[in-house]
Amino acid sequence: MRKEVFHMKRIAAIAVSIIVFVFLVQGCANTPVEVSAATPDLIEVVVLEIEAPNFTPTPKLTPTVPPPTVAPTATPATTPSAANGTLQLTLEQLKQYNGKNGNPIYIAVDGVIYDVTNDHHWKTGTHEGYSGGKDLTDAIMNKSPHGISVLEGVPIVGKLVTG
């Protein structure tokens, strides 16, 4: 009986070895396996169904660059009130609002200070030879072909005061 068991184990080991050998040879063969045109779709669907639930995307880490620091500019203590139109500036203080060093562009006309920063005509801080940060009452009222009407809709940030 021991001999029979030994032979059975030997036959099983040989059979397993042959099966493994056949799979290895078939898998390593240089000849391509012919597959029908419908097979890739089927394989793709199966692979997606098998792999998709287990797939967890790994976020790519990109280095962050801190924003450049801007040197502080001289701004009057009343600047926060520019948003509600109650800013009060002297001619000397108005000069710094010329669009340079990150400052907005303000002009004064007839005692009212206007913010022309977002007006495309003033994007360089000048318009028609006039610079921001100045009282342009004479230029707008007496020399400009459009007069004060051009300032309709321009944000008012405050008023010009003597000082």
C-alpha positions as CSV (number, residue, x, y, z in Angstrom):
1,M,0.0,0.0,0.0
2,R,2.9,2.4,0.7
3,K,4.2,1.8,-2.7
4,E,0.9,2.7,-4.3
5,V,0.7,5.9,-2.3
6,F,4.2,6.8,-3.4
7,H,3.4,6.2,-7.1
8,M,0.2,8.3,-6.8
9,K,2.2,11.2,-5.2
10,R,4.8,10.8,-7.9
11,I,2.2,10.9,-10.7
12,A,0.4,13.9,-9.2
13,A,3.7,15.8,-8.9
14,I,4.6,15.0,-12.5
15,A,1.1,16.1,-13.7
16,V,1.3,19.4,-11.8
17,S,4.8,20.0,-13.2
18,I,3.6,19.4,-16.7
19,I,0.6,21.7,-16.3
20,V,2.9,24.5,-14.8
21,F,5.4,23.9,-17.7
22,V,2.6,24.2,-20.3
23,F,1.3,27.5,-18.8
24,L,4.8,28.9,-18.6
25,V,5.6,28.0,-22.2
26,Q,2.3,29.3,-23.5
27,G,2.7,32.6,-21.5
28,C,6.2,33.2,-22.7
29,A,5.7,32.2,-26.3
30,N,6.8,34.8,-28.9
31,T,3.8,34.2,-31.1
32,P,0.9,36.6,-30.4
33,V,-2.4,35.1,-29.3
34,E,-5.2,35.9,-31.7
35,V,-8.1,37.7,-30.0
36,S,-11.4,38.6,-31.6
37,A,-12.3,42.3,-32.0
38,A,-15.0,42.1,-29.3
39,T,-12.6,40.8,-26.7
40,P,-10.9,44.1,-25.7
41,D,-14.2,45.7,-24.8
42,L,-15.1,42.7,-22.7
43,I,-11.6,42.7,-21.0
44,E,-11.8,46.4,-20.5
45,V,-15.2,46.2,-18.8
46,V,-14.0,43.4,-16.6
47,V,-10.8,45.2,-15.6
48,L,-12.7,48.4,-14.9
49,E,-15.2,46.6,-12.8
50,I,-12.5,44.8,-10.9
51,E,-10.0,47.7,-10.4
52,A,-12.3,50.7,-10.1
53,P,-13.7,50.0,-6.6
54,N,-10.2,49.4,-5.3
55,F,-8.6,52.4,-6.9
56,T,-7.8,55.4,-4.7
57,P,-6.2,58.3,-6.5
58,T,-3.1,59.6,-4.9
59,P,-3.0,63.3,-4.8
60,K,0.0,64.9,-6.5
61,L,1.8,67.3,-4.3
62,T,2.9,70.4,-6.0
63,P,5.2,72.8,-4.4
64,T,3.5,76.0,-3.3
65,V,5.3,79.3,-3.9
66,P,4.5,82.0,-1.4
67,P,3.2,85.2,-3.0
68,P,5.7,87.9,-3.5
69,T,5.9,90.4,-0.7
70,V,5.2,93.9,-1.6
71,A,7.0,96.7,0.2
72,P,4.5,98.7,2.3
73,T,3.5,101.9,0.8
74,A,2.7,105.2,2.6
75,T,-1.0,105.3,3.0
76,P,-3.0,107.7,5.1
77,A,-4.7,106.4,8.2
78,T,-8.1,107.2,6.6
79,T,-7.6,104.7,3.7
80,P,-10.1,102.1,5.0
81,S,-12.9,104.7,4.6
82,A,-12.2,104.9,0.9
83,A,-14.6,102.0,0.4
84,N,-17.6,104.0,1.7
85,G,-16.6,107.3,0.1
86,T,-15.7,109.2,3.2
87,L,-11.9,109.4,2.6
88,Q,-10.5,112.9,3.2
89,L,-7.2,113.8,1.6
90,T,-5.1,116.9,1.2
91,L,-3.4,117.7,-2.1
92,E,-0.2,116.4,-0.6
93,Q,-1.8,113.1,0.5
94,L,-3.5,112.7,-2.9
95,K,-0.1,112.7,-4.7
96,Q,0.7,109.2,-3.5
97,Y,-2.4,107.8,-5.3
98,N,-0.8,107.9,-8.7
99,G,-0.9,104.1,-9.5
100,K,2.7,103.5,-8.6
101,N,4.0,101.1,-6.0
102,G,0.7,99.3,-5.9
103,N,-1.3,102.3,-4.9
104,P,-4.7,103.0,-6.6
105,I,-5.2,105.9,-9.0
106,Y,-7.2,108.8,-7.6
107,I,-8.0,112.1,-9.2
108,A,-9.8,115.1,-7.7
109,V,-12.4,117.2,-9.6
110,D,-14.2,120.0,-8.0
111,G,-13.4,118.8,-4.5
112,V,-14.5,115.2,-5.1
113,I,-12.0,112.3,-5.2
114,Y,-12.6,109.7,-7.8
115,D,-11.0,106.2,-8.1
116,V,-10.0,105.7,-11.7
117,T,-7.8,102.6,-11.0
118,N,-10.1,100.3,-13.0
119,D,-10.7,102.7,-15.9
120,H,-8.8,101.3,-18.9
121,H,-7.8,104.8,-19.9
122,W,-5.8,105.2,-16.7
123,K,-4.2,101.8,-16.5
124,T,-0.7,103.3,-16.7
125,G,-1.4,106.0,-14.1
126,T,-1.8,108.7,-16.8
127,H,-4.4,109.7,-19.4
128,E,-4.1,112.3,-22.2
129,G,-0.9,113.7,-20.5
130,Y,-2.5,114.0,-17.1
131,S,-1.2,112.0,-14.1
132,G,-3.2,110.4,-11.3
133,G,-2.8,111.7,-7.8
134,K,-3.7,115.3,-8.8
135,D,-6.5,117.8,-8.7
136,L,-7.7,117.8,-12.4
137,T,-10.6,120.3,-11.9
138,D,-9.3,122.7,-14.5
139,A,-8.5,120.0,-17.0
140,I,-11.9,118.3,-16.7
141,M,-14.0,121.4,-16.4
142,N,-12.3,123.7,-18.9
143,K,-10.2,121.7,-21.3
144,S,-11.8,118.3,-21.6
145,P,-14.3,117.9,-24.5
146,H,-16.6,115.7,-22.4
147,G,-16.5,117.7,-19.2
148,I,-17.6,116.2,-15.8
149,S,-20.0,113.8,-17.5
150,V,-17.1,111.4,-18.1
151,L,-16.9,110.8,-14.4
152,E,-20.5,109.5,-14.1
153,G,-20.3,105.9,-12.7
154,V,-16.7,106.3,-11.5
155,P,-16.4,105.4,-7.8
156,I,-16.2,108.3,-5.4
157,V,-13.8,107.6,-2.6
158,G,-13.9,110.9,-0.7
159,K,-13.3,114.6,-0.8
160,L,-10.4,116.9,-1.1
161,V,-9.6,119.0,2.0
162,T,-7.3,121.9,2.6
163,G,-4.4,121.3,4.9
